[in-house]
């Protein structure tokens, strides 16, 4: 999808508003915060709607929906929208959450592959790998891991964590990247790999890492 710079900036503004307070702004609020006319905002919305990026319910309705799965292309860079699926821990394991929690737009040239997803990190155990509390990790789905890769792992079918993966003779080691946290060891049947971490988003800016 080709967007002009103004259209992309406006789309990113709408996305930030949704992330910050869970709601999209009224036309009046958007015009005031962006320093443009009410008419300019309406025109931008109409353009984004025509390109399949948003949907309005009624011509003058305040209800605006960002359409999940919309791809963005601007200034020669191919973008893709990646869903955020709940939260994951980089400390002790926590109960897995699979609810949809918005999305982020990342550079499709850097983050390829099918069915990418994001998880928000809670905790500091992967600090030395550049994964901080509050970051989003970008993951590619996978049910296996190579030695030393950073993965999303499901423990006992219900607790999720992000760690480096090492397979031993009869155990799985999930190793943190912070000396304040101990490595965790589980039986082979107790750990299910859900995906490999391929990047990090911090402050809505992707950090390309291909971790692992």
Number of C-alpha atoms within 10 A of each C-alpha: 13 16 17 12 12 11 17 18 12 18 20 15 17 19 21 16 15 17 16 9 9 12 15 21 18 15 20 15 13 20 17 13 10 11 11 12 14 14 12 13 21 17 13 16 21 17 16 19 17 11 15 16 21 19 17 15 10 9 9 10 10 14 15 19 17 20 14 15 15 16 19 21 17 15 10 7 14 17 21 22 20 23 20 21 19 16 24 29 25 27 20 18 17 17 15 19 14 12 10 13 16 18 21 25 21 24 17 17 10 17 20 13 10 8 10 20 20 27 27 22 23 21 16 21 25 24 15 12 16 15 26 21 18 19 22 28 30 30 26 22 18 14 13 13 21 13 12 16 17 27 29 29 29 22 20 13 13 14 17 25 24 31 27 25 24 17 17 12 6 10 16 18 21 22 20 25 20 16 11 9 15 14 15 14 16 15 14 14 12 14 21 19 19 20 22 29 27 22 22 25 23 15 9 16 13 20 19 15 17 16 20 17
